[in-house]
Amino acid sequence: MSKEIRVRFAPSPTGHLHIGGARSALFNYLLAKNTGGTFVLRIEDTDQARNVDTATEKLMDSLKWLGLNWDESIDTEAGEYGPYRSMDRVGLYKEYIQQLLNENKAYYCYMTEEELEAEREAQKARGEMPKYSGRDRDLTEDQRAAYEAKGIQPVVRFRVTEGQTITFNDSVREEVSFESDGIGDFVIARKDGVPMYNFAVVIDDHLMKISHVIRGEEHLSNTPRQIMLFQAFGWEVPTFAHASLILNADRQKMSKRDESIIQFVEQYKDLGYMPEAIVNFLALLGWSPVGEEEIFTLEELSEQFSLDRVSKAPAVFDMDKLAWMNNQYIKNADLDTVVDLALPHLIASGVVSEELSEDRLEWTRRLIGLYQEQMQYGAEIVKLTEQFFKKDVDYTDDAREVLAEEQVPEVLTQFAKELDEVETFTVPDIKKAIKATQKATGQKGKKLFMPIRAAVSGQTHGPELGDTIELLGKAVVGARLKAAVEK
């Protein structure tokens, strides 16, 4: 690539960072890092009615959490390309709108919402694709004056050339064409003079020297409008790349009401997912690395990323695959990191105090570490460890079957006796008690270990038995062994 690579992620501050937006941000970031380019974060806030006061801060926090740090944005020195918030650039947009009006490439349209709606309904009734008819395309000065005398505020529409084919080479989708007759003259400025997205984004991309526009396939229909605006100003058109749609597990287009998928980055953070896993997973939604490897650091992704390996085939968002991937990261993390993910959930559930003594904190750290191998995300620790915070154990069906075996009373009674005699209730002494139980009863393997596990935990599978017993404590274990024998 000969020219400097400058890419941008330009979200609207209307809510939390959606996973689709996060993937677009990631692809832009990776291309910039791979080529030594610049990653720009721009806030597209021209749709004032939909903006949420705290959304910009939340968007930026989520990007930082993912490690997608930008080179230029509203929190950096503006330099020659700022400001980076659209509403801070309105005066600049108006100059370019006026230029198009002066060159007769745009015009004022006085149709009311009611008239436009009636026009659309009439077109539908005739079986036509609804679009603006062009009624005000060639108004005379007298006609304009008459509308203004009535106090009607106009919008500004771009004059689309009829019979034009807009063709561009998409880095993902290859050659793409649109017919201008199916688009119609579109609005570039609202009645209050604030520009529409498709206009503002073109001005910003040109003035900020954006070389590549990487975004989701849902933006593909915006591209011909933007290309026509670039051409109207005589500007170079950036390289477009439209990543595939993200589908749910049923291979249906994902909607924001789809409850089968957690959709916002902040939710994953709150649930105790690791940002490295989210980044890794999102990168593989529509991009394929060389080879079979699936686990990558952000730096490794930056080294490998290229647009020619982004697929135009839809990507399926598999929550189970994400949970598996997050588990891989948790298993390889240090204990402090895992505690940071899990402890807040134990506190929030009320089973652990926010103000922990040194001994209790160490006990809780060991408990979390006990489940590090199987934990898929931080919040899961509450369900995994619930047996440690209950007086009475709940038996699974498998545990009940094990406890019904004929050797169980003898094994549990003997084990309880051996535990009573240990000097310190630690893993080494607990293992000695199990060994002594084996010797006294002649039982071994599953016939020995499964009844003990079932009695103390209510389950037939779990982490290290010795550690489990030690963390439960001598009194709890003794009571549970007695209860299991009695039942």
LUMMARNU-451160 format. One record per residue (C-alpha): residue in one letter; x, y, z. Coordinates in nm, 2 decimals, padded with zeros to 4 digits. Example, Ala and Ser with C-alpha at 12.3 -4.5 7.8 and 13.67 -1.06 7.14 Angstrom:
BEGIN
ATOM:a:01.23:-00.45:00.78
ATOM:s:01.37:-00.11:00.71
//
This chain:
BEGIN
ATOM:m:00.00:00.00:00.00
ATOM:s:00.17:00.32:-00.12
ATOM:k:-00.03:00.59:00.05
ATOM:e:-00.05:00.65:00.42
ATOM:i:-00.32:00.43:00.58
ATOM:r:-00.57:00.63:00.79
ATOM:v:-00.88:00.45:00.91
ATOM:r:-01.16:00.55:01.14
ATOM:f:-01.43:00.41:01.36
ATOM:a:-01.72:00.65:01.38
ATOM:p:-01.99:00.54:01.61
ATOM:s:-02.31:00.74:01.70
ATOM:p:-02.34:00.80:02.07
ATOM:t:-02.68:00.64:02.10
ATOM:g:-02.60:00.36:02.36
ATOM:h:-02.35:00.10:02.45
ATOM:l:-02.09:-00.04:02.21
ATOM:h:-02.25:-00.33:02.01
ATOM:i:-02.05:-00.63:01.92
ATOM:g:-02.09:-00.55:01.55
ATOM:g:-01.95:-00.21:01.61
ATOM:a:-01.67:-00.35:01.82
ATOM:r:-01.57:-00.58:01.53
ATOM:s:-01.56:-00.29:01.29
ATOM:a:-01.35:-00.10:01.53
ATOM:l:-01.12:-00.40:01.57
ATOM:f:-01.07:-00.45:01.19
ATOM:n:-00.99:-00.08:01.15
ATOM:y:-00.75:-00.09:01.44
ATOM:l:-00.58:-00.41:01.31
ATOM:l:-00.53:-00.26:00.96
ATOM:a:-00.38:00.05:01.11
ATOM:k:-00.14:-00.14:01.33
ATOM:n:-00.05:-00.39:01.05
ATOM:t:00.05:-00.11:00.82
ATOM:g:00.19:00.15:01.06
ATOM:g:-00.11:00.37:00.99
ATOM:t:-00.34:00.58:01.20
ATOM:f:-00.66:00.48:01.38
ATOM:v:-00.91:00.76:01.43
ATOM:l:-01.20:00.75:01.67
ATOM:r:-01.47:01.00:01.55
ATOM:i:-01.80:01.07:01.72
ATOM:e:-02.09:01.10:01.47
ATOM:d:-02.34:01.28:01.68
ATOM:t:-02.54:01.47:01.41
ATOM:d:-02.86:01.28:01.50
ATOM:q:-02.93:01.48:01.81
ATOM:a:-03.26:01.32:01.89
ATOM:r:-03.11:00.98:01.94
ATOM:n:-02.79:01.08:02.12
ATOM:v:-02.75:00.96:02.49
ATOM:d:-02.56:01.19:02.73
ATOM:t:-02.33:00.92:02.87
ATOM:a:-02.29:00.71:02.55
ATOM:t:-01.97:00.87:02.42
ATOM:e:-01.79:00.80:02.75
ATOM:k:-01.92:00.44:02.76
ATOM:l:-01.81:00.38:02.40
ATOM:m:-01.46:00.50:02.47
ATOM:d:-01.44:00.30:02.80
ATOM:s:-01.54:-00.02:02.61
ATOM:l:-01.28:00.04:02.34
ATOM:k:-01.01:00.10:02.60
ATOM:w:-01.11:-00.21:02.79
ATOM:l:-01.07:-00.41:02.46
ATOM:g:-00.73:-00.25:02.42
ATOM:l:-00.83:-00.07:02.10
ATOM:n:-00.65:00.26:02.17
ATOM:w:-00.69:00.53:01.91
ATOM:d:-00.43:00.77:01.78
ATOM:e:-00.67:01.06:01.72
ATOM:s:-01.00:01.15:01.88
ATOM:i:-01.19:01.40:02.10
ATOM:d:-00.94:01.35:02.38
ATOM:t:-00.63:01.42:02.18
ATOM:e:-00.48:01.74:02.04
ATOM:a:-00.70:01.83:01.74
ATOM:g:-00.41:01.92:01.51
ATOM:e:-00.49:01.96:01.14
ATOM:y:-00.77:01.70:01.14
ATOM:g:-00.99:01.80:01.44
ATOM:p:-01.23:01.85:01.59
ATOM:y:-01.34:01.48:01.60
ATOM:r:-01.70:01.54:01.71
ATOM:s:-01.95:01.60:01.42
ATOM:m:-02.15:01.87:01.60
ATOM:d:-01.83:02.07:01.65
ATOM:r:-01.79:02.07:01.27
ATOM:v:-02.14:02.20:01.17
ATOM:g:-02.01:02.54:01.05
ATOM:l:-01.77:02.36:00.83
ATOM:y:-02.04:02.13:00.69
ATOM:k:-02.26:02.43:00.60
ATOM:e:-01.99:02.58:00.38
ATOM:y:-01.98:02.26:00.17
ATOM:i:-02.36:02.24:00.16
ATOM:q:-02.37:02.59:00.03
ATOM:q:-02.11:02.50:-00.23
ATOM:l:-02.33:02.23:-00.37
ATOM:l:-02.63:02.47:-00.37
ATOM:n:-02.43:02.73:-00.56
ATOM:e:-02.32:02.47:-00.81
ATOM:n:-02.68:02.34:-00.86
ATOM:k:-02.58:02.00:-00.73
ATOM:a:-02.82:02.03:-00.44
ATOM:y:-03.15:02.21:-00.39
ATOM:y:-03.41:02.31:-00.12
ATOM:c:-03.70:02.08:-00.08
ATOM:y:-04.02:02.21:00.09
ATOM:m:-04.23:01.89:00.10
ATOM:t:-04.38:01.82:00.44
ATOM:e:-04.36:01.49:00.62
ATOM:e:-04.73:01.44:00.55
ATOM:e:-04.67:01.50:00.18
ATOM:l:-04.38:01.26:00.17
ATOM:e:-04.57:00.99:00.35
ATOM:a:-04.86:01.03:00.11
ATOM:e:-04.62:01.00:-00.18
ATOM:r:-04.46:00.68:-00.05
ATOM:e:-04.80:00.52:00.01
ATOM:a:-04.91:00.60:-00.34
ATOM:q:-04.59:00.45:-00.48
ATOM:k:-04.64:00.14:-00.28
ATOM:a:-05.00:00.11:-00.40
ATOM:r:-04.87:00.12:-00.76
ATOM:g:-04.62:-00.15:-00.68
ATOM:e:-04.32:00.08:-00.70
ATOM:m:-04.02:00.11:-00.48
ATOM:p:-04.08:00.41:-00.25
ATOM:k:-03.84:00.70:-00.32
ATOM:y:-03.85:01.08:-00.33
ATOM:s:-04.03:01.18:-00.66
ATOM:g:-03.82:01.49:-00.72
ATOM:r:-04.11:01.73:-00.70
ATOM:d:-03.90:02.03:-00.58
ATOM:r:-03.60:01.95:-00.80
ATOM:d:-03.65:02.25:-01.03
ATOM:l:-03.85:02.51:-00.84
ATOM:t:-03.85:02.87:-00.97
ATOM:e:-03.75:03.15:-00.74
ATOM:d:-04.12:03.25:-00.72
ATOM:q:-04.22:02.90:-00.61
ATOM:r:-03.95:02.89:-00.35
ATOM:a:-04.06:03.23:-00.22
ATOM:a:-04.42:03.11:-00.20
ATOM:y:-04.32:02.82:00.02
ATOM:e:-04.11:03.04:00.24
ATOM:a:-04.39:03.29:00.28
ATOM:k:-04.59:03.01:00.43
ATOM:g:-04.32:02.95:00.68
ATOM:i:-04.22:02.61:00.55
ATOM:q:-03.86:02.52:00.65
ATOM:p:-03.68:02.32:00.37
ATOM:v:-03.44:02.04:00.38
ATOM:v:-03.15:02.03:00.14
ATOM:r:-03.14:01.74:-00.11
ATOM:f:-02.85:01.62:-00.33
ATOM:r:-02.93:01.62:-00.70
ATOM:v:-02.87:01.26:-00.81
ATOM:t:-02.77:01.21:-01.18
ATOM:e:-03.03:01.00:-01.35
ATOM:g:-02.94:00.68:-01.53
ATOM:q:-02.60:00.66:-01.36
ATOM:t:-02.43:00.33:-01.25
ATOM:i:-02.22:00.37:-00.94
ATOM:t:-01.95:00.10:-00.94
ATOM:f:-01.67:00.05:-00.69
ATOM:n:-01.43:-00.22:-00.60
ATOM:d:-01.49:-00.33:-00.24
ATOM:s:-01.19:-00.49:-00.07
ATOM:v:-01.42:-00.77:00.06
ATOM:r:-01.70:-00.79:-00.19
ATOM:e:-01.51:-00.71:-00.50
ATOM:e:-01.70:-00.52:-00.77
ATOM:v:-02.03:-00.38:-00.65
ATOM:s:-02.27:-00.17:-00.86
ATOM:f:-02.58:00.04:-00.78
ATOM:e:-02.82:00.22:-01.01
ATOM:s:-02.88:00.58:-00.93
ATOM:d:-03.25:00.57:-01.04
ATOM:g:-03.32:00.34:-00.75
ATOM:i:-03.18:00.59:-00.50
ATOM:g:-03.35:00.92:-00.57
ATOM:d:-03.24:01.27:-00.45
ATOM:f:-03.15:01.22:-00.09
ATOM:v:-03.15:01.46:00.20
ATOM:i:-02.81:01.60:00.30
ATOM:a:-02.92:01.86:00.55
ATOM:r:-03.22:01.88:00.79
ATOM:k:-03.45:02.17:00.83
ATOM:d:-03.23:02.31:01.11
ATOM:g:-02.93:02.30:00.88
ATOM:v:-02.76:02.01:01.06
ATOM:p:-02.62:01.77:00.80
ATOM:m:-02.73:01.41:00.76
ATOM:y:-02.49:01.13:00.83
ATOM:n:-02.41:01.05:00.47
ATOM:f:-02.31:01.40:00.40
ATOM:a:-02.11:01.47:00.72
ATOM:v:-01.92:01.14:00.69
ATOM:v:-01.80:01.23:00.34
ATOM:i:-01.68:01.57:00.44
ATOM:d:-01.50:01.43:00.75
ATOM:d:-01.35:01.13:00.56
ATOM:h:-01.20:01.37:00.30
ATOM:l:-01.07:01.63:00.54
ATOM:m:-00.93:01.37:00.77
ATOM:k:-00.76:01.20:00.48
ATOM:i:-00.93:00.86:00.56
ATOM:s:-00.78:00.61:00.31
ATOM:h:-00.99:00.30:00.40
ATOM:v:-01.35:00.28:00.52
ATOM:i:-01.40:-00.06:00.69
ATOM:r:-01.75:-00.13:00.83
ATOM:g:-02.03:-00.39:00.84
ATOM:e:-02.23:-00.50:00.54
ATOM:e:-02.53:-00.32:00.67
ATOM:h:-02.37:00.01:00.56
ATOM:l:-02.33:-00.11:00.20
ATOM:s:-02.64:00.08:00.09
ATOM:n:-02.49:00.40:00.21
ATOM:t:-02.19:00.37:-00.01
ATOM:p:-02.33:00.48:-00.35
ATOM:r:-02.47:00.80:-00.19
ATOM:q:-02.13:00.87:-00.03
ATOM:i:-01.94:00.80:-00.36
ATOM:m:-02.17:01.04:-00.55
ATOM:l:-02.09:01.31:-00.29
ATOM:f:-01.72:01.25:-00.32
ATOM:q:-01.75:01.27:-00.70
ATOM:a:-01.96:01.59:-00.67
ATOM:f:-01.67:01.76:-00.49
ATOM:g:-01.41:01.61:-00.72
ATOM:w:-01.25:01.43:-00.43
ATOM:e:-01.07:01.09:-00.43
ATOM:v:-01.30:00.81:-00.31
ATOM:p:-01.15:00.60:-00.02
ATOM:t:-01.12:00.23:-00.04
ATOM:f:-01.43:00.06:00.10
ATOM:a:-01.44:-00.28:00.27
ATOM:h:-01.77:-00.42:00.40
ATOM:a:-01.74:-00.71:00.64
ATOM:s:-02.00:-00.98:00.64
ATOM:l:-02.32:-00.98:00.84
ATOM:i:-02.31:-01.15:01.19
ATOM:l:-02.57:-01.42:01.22
ATOM:n:-02.71:-01.59:01.53
ATOM:a:-02.68:-01.96:01.61
ATOM:d:-02.99:-02.02:01.39
ATOM:r:-02.81:-01.85:01.10
ATOM:q:-03.06:-01.56:01.11
ATOM:k:-02.96:-01.20:01.09
ATOM:m:-02.89:-01.08:01.44
ATOM:s:-03.12:-00.81:01.58
ATOM:k:-03.08:-00.61:01.89
ATOM:r:-03.38:-00.79:02.04
ATOM:d:-03.21:-01.13:01.99
ATOM:e:-03.19:-01.27:02.34
ATOM:s:-02.98:-01.57:02.24
ATOM:i:-02.67:-01.35:02.22
ATOM:i:-02.52:-01.10:02.46
ATOM:q:-02.49:-00.80:02.23
ATOM:f:-02.30:-00.53:02.41
ATOM:v:-01.93:-00.52:02.51
ATOM:e:-02.01:-00.37:02.85
ATOM:q:-02.22:-00.67:02.93
ATOM:y:-01.93:-00.90:02.87
ATOM:k:-01.71:-00.69:03.09
ATOM:d:-01.98:-00.70:03.37
ATOM:l:-02.01:-01.08:03.34
ATOM:g:-01.64:-01.13:03.39
ATOM:y:-01.52:-01.21:03.04
ATOM:m:-01.16:-01.13:02.95
ATOM:p:-01.11:-00.85:02.69
ATOM:e:-00.84:-01.05:02.52
ATOM:a:-01.09:-01.33:02.46
ATOM:i:-01.35:-01.10:02.32
ATOM:v:-01.10:-00.94:02.08
ATOM:n:-00.98:-01.29:01.97
ATOM:f:-01.33:-01.41:01.91
ATOM:l:-01.44:-01.10:01.72
ATOM:a:-01.14:-01.11:01.50
ATOM:l:-01.24:-01.46:01.38
ATOM:l:-01.59:-01.34:01.30
ATOM:g:-01.54:-01.29:00.93
ATOM:w:-01.16:-01.29:00.91
ATOM:s:-00.95:-01.61:00.88
ATOM:p:-00.58:-01.64:00.98
ATOM:v:-00.32:-01.85:00.80
ATOM:g:-00.32:-02.20:00.95
ATOM:e:-00.54:-02.37:01.21
ATOM:e:-00.45:-02.17:01.52
ATOM:e:-00.74:-02.00:01.70
ATOM:i:-00.58:-01.83:02.00
ATOM:f:-00.41:-01.50:01.92
ATOM:t:-00.30:-01.19:02.12
ATOM:l:-00.39:-00.85:01.99
ATOM:e:-00.03:-00.81:01.88
ATOM:e:-00.04:-01.14:01.69
ATOM:l:-00.36:-01.04:01.52
ATOM:s:-00.21:-00.70:01.42
ATOM:e:00.08:-00.88:01.26
ATOM:q:-00.14:-01.12:01.06
ATOM:f:-00.44:-00.90:00.97
ATOM:s:-00.51:-00.81:00.60
ATOM:l:-00.83:-00.72:00.42
ATOM:d:-00.78:-01.00:00.16
ATOM:r:-00.86:-01.26:00.43
ATOM:v:-01.18:-01.09:00.54
ATOM:s:-01.47:-01.31:00.41
ATOM:k:-01.79:-01.20:00.25
ATOM:a:-01.97:-01.51:00.38
ATOM:p:-02.18:-01.44:00.69
ATOM:a:-02.02:-01.50:01.03
ATOM:v:-02.20:-01.70:01.29
ATOM:f:-02.19:-01.57:01.65
ATOM:d:-02.15:-01.89:01.86
ATOM:m:-02.19:-01.81:02.24
ATOM:d:-02.06:-02.16:02.32
ATOM:k:-01.74:-02.10:02.12
ATOM:l:-01.69:-01.76:02.29
ATOM:a:-01.73:-01.93:02.63
ATOM:w:-01.48:-02.20:02.53
ATOM:m:-01.23:-01.93:02.42
ATOM:n:-01.27:-01.72:02.73
ATOM:n:-01.21:-02.04:02.94
ATOM:q:-00.88:-02.08:02.75
ATOM:y:-00.77:-01.74:02.85
ATOM:i:-00.89:-01.78:03.21
ATOM:k:-00.70:-02.11:03.25
ATOM:n:-00.38:-01.94:03.14
ATOM:a:-00.43:-01.62:03.34
ATOM:d:-00.26:-01.56:03.68
ATOM:l:-00.47:-01.60:03.99
ATOM:d:-00.49:-01.23:04.06
ATOM:t:-00.65:-01.17:03.72
ATOM:v:-00.91:-01.45:03.78
ATOM:v:-00.99:-01.32:04.13
ATOM:d:-01.05:-00.98:03.98
ATOM:l:-01.30:-01.14:03.74
ATOM:a:-01.48:-01.36:03.99
ATOM:l:-01.47:-01.19:04.33
ATOM:p:-01.71:-00.91:04.25
ATOM:h:-01.97:-01.16:04.16
ATOM:l:-01.94:-01.35:04.49
ATOM:i:-01.97:-01.02:04.67
ATOM:a:-02.27:-00.91:04.46
ATOM:s:-02.44:-01.24:04.54
ATOM:g:-02.41:-01.18:04.91
ATOM:v:-02.21:-01.49:04.99
ATOM:v:-01.89:-01.30:05.05
ATOM:s:-01.85:-00.98:05.24
ATOM:e:-01.71:-00.67:05.07
ATOM:e:-01.48:-00.62:05.37
ATOM:l:-01.29:-00.94:05.40
ATOM:s:-01.04:-01.03:05.67
ATOM:e:-00.70:-01.15:05.55
ATOM:d:-00.78:-01.51:05.63
ATOM:r:-01.12:-01.50:05.46
ATOM:l:-00.97:-01.33:05.15
ATOM:e:-00.71:-01.60:05.13
ATOM:w:-00.98:-01.87:05.16
ATOM:t:-01.18:-01.70:04.89
ATOM:r:-00.88:-01.67:04.66
ATOM:r:-00.81:-02.04:04.70
ATOM:l:-01.18:-02.12:04.63
ATOM:i:-01.17:-01.92:04.31
ATOM:g:-00.84:-02.08:04.21
ATOM:l:-01.00:-02.42:04.27
ATOM:y:-01.24:-02.35:03.98
ATOM:q:-01.01:-02.16:03.75
ATOM:e:-00.97:-02.46:03.51
ATOM:q:-01.34:-02.49:03.45
ATOM:m:-01.46:-02.13:03.48
ATOM:q:-01.59:-01.99:03.15
ATOM:y:-01.65:-01.64:03.28
ATOM:g:-01.63:-01.46:03.62
ATOM:a:-02.00:-01.46:03.70
ATOM:e:-02.01:-01.84:03.67
ATOM:i:-01.82:-01.86:04.00
ATOM:v:-02.14:-01.81:04.20
ATOM:k:-02.30:-02.12:04.06
ATOM:l:-01.98:-02.32:04.06
ATOM:t:-01.92:-02.26:04.43
ATOM:e:-02.27:-02.25:04.58
ATOM:q:-02.20:-02.58:04.77
ATOM:f:-01.95:-02.39:04.98
ATOM:f:-02.20:-02.14:05.11
ATOM:k:-02.49:-02.38:05.20
ATOM:k:-02.56:-02.56:05.52
ATOM:d:-02.72:-02.86:05.35
ATOM:v:-02.59:-03.01:05.04
ATOM:d:-02.81:-03.06:04.73
ATOM:y:-02.75:-03.39:04.55
ATOM:t:-02.76:-03.43:04.18
ATOM:d:-02.93:-03.74:04.04
ATOM:d:-02.59:-03.89:03.97
ATOM:a:-02.48:-03.83:04.33
ATOM:r:-02.80:-03.99:04.46
ATOM:e:-02.72:-04.30:04.25
ATOM:v:-02.37:-04.32:04.39
ATOM:l:-02.49:-04.28:04.75
ATOM:a:-02.73:-04.57:04.70
ATOM:e:-02.45:-04.82:04.65
ATOM:e:-02.41:-05.08:04.92
ATOM:q:-02.05:-05.00:05.02
ATOM:v:-02.13:-04.63:05.08
ATOM:p:-02.23:-04.63:05.45
ATOM:e:-01.91:-04.82:05.55
ATOM:v:-01.69:-04.59:05.34
ATOM:l:-01.85:-04.26:05.47
ATOM:t:-01.85:-04.38:05.83
ATOM:q:-01.49:-04.48:05.82
ATOM:f:-01.38:-04.16:05.64
ATOM:a:-01.56:-03.95:05.90
ATOM:k:-01.38:-04.14:06.18
ATOM:e:-01.04:-04.09:06.00
ATOM:l:-01.11:-03.72:05.97
ATOM:d:-01.18:-03.69:06.34
ATOM:e:-00.84:-03.81:06.41
ATOM:v:-00.64:-03.58:06.18
ATOM:e:-00.42:-03.33:06.35
ATOM:t:-00.45:-03.05:06.10
ATOM:f:-00.74:-03.02:05.85
ATOM:t:-00.51:-02.97:05.54
ATOM:v:-00.49:-03.14:05.20
ATOM:p:-00.20:-03.37:05.30
ATOM:d:-00.39:-03.50:05.62
ATOM:i:-00.71:-03.53:05.42
ATOM:k:-00.54:-03.75:05.16
ATOM:k:-00.40:-03.96:05.45
ATOM:a:-00.75:-04.00:05.58
ATOM:i:-00.87:-04.12:05.24
ATOM:k:-00.58:-04.36:05.22
ATOM:a:-00.66:-04.50:05.57
ATOM:t:-01.03:-04.54:05.47
ATOM:q:-00.92:-04.74:05.16
ATOM:k:-00.71:-04.97:05.38
ATOM:a:-00.98:-05.02:05.64
ATOM:t:-01.27:-05.08:05.40
ATOM:g:-01.09:-05.25:05.11
ATOM:q:-01.26:-05.01:04.87
ATOM:k:-01.07:-04.82:04.61
ATOM:g:-01.11:-04.61:04.29
ATOM:k:-01.46:-04.50:04.21
ATOM:k:-01.61:-04.71:04.49
ATOM:l:-01.40:-04.50:04.74
ATOM:f:-01.37:-04.15:04.59
ATOM:m:-01.71:-04.11:04.43
ATOM:p:-01.92:-04.16:04.75
ATOM:i:-01.69:-03.92:04.94
ATOM:r:-01.73:-03.65:04.67
ATOM:a:-02.10:-03.71:04.63
ATOM:a:-02.15:-03.68:05.01
ATOM:v:-01.95:-03.36:05.07
ATOM:s:-02.04:-03.18:04.74
ATOM:g:-02.36:-03.33:04.61
ATOM:q:-02.19:-03.39:04.28
ATOM:t:-01.99:-03.67:04.11
ATOM:h:-01.75:-03.44:03.93
ATOM:g:-01.55:-03.14:04.04
ATOM:p:-01.21:-02.99:04.13
ATOM:e:-00.95:-03.16:04.35
ATOM:l:-01.13:-03.36:04.62
ATOM:g:-00.87:-03.28:04.89
ATOM:d:-00.88:-02.91:04.82
ATOM:t:-01.26:-02.92:04.81
ATOM:i:-01.28:-03.09:05.15
ATOM:e:-01.03:-02.85:05.31
ATOM:l:-01.21:-02.54:05.19
ATOM:l:-01.54:-02.67:05.31
ATOM:g:-01.40:-02.71:05.66
ATOM:k:-01.40:-02.99:05.91
ATOM:a:-01.74:-02.91:06.07
ATOM:v:-01.93:-02.89:05.74
ATOM:v:-01.77:-03.20:05.60
ATOM:g:-01.84:-03.40:05.91
ATOM:a:-02.21:-03.29:05.91
ATOM:r:-02.25:-03.38:05.54
ATOM:l:-02.09:-03.72:05.58
ATOM:k:-02.33:-03.79:05.87
ATOM:a:-02.63:-03.67:05.68
ATOM:a:-02.54:-03.88:05.37
ATOM:v:-02.51:-04.19:05.59
ATOM:e:-02.84:-04.12:05.75
ATOM:k:-03.02:-04.07:05.42
//
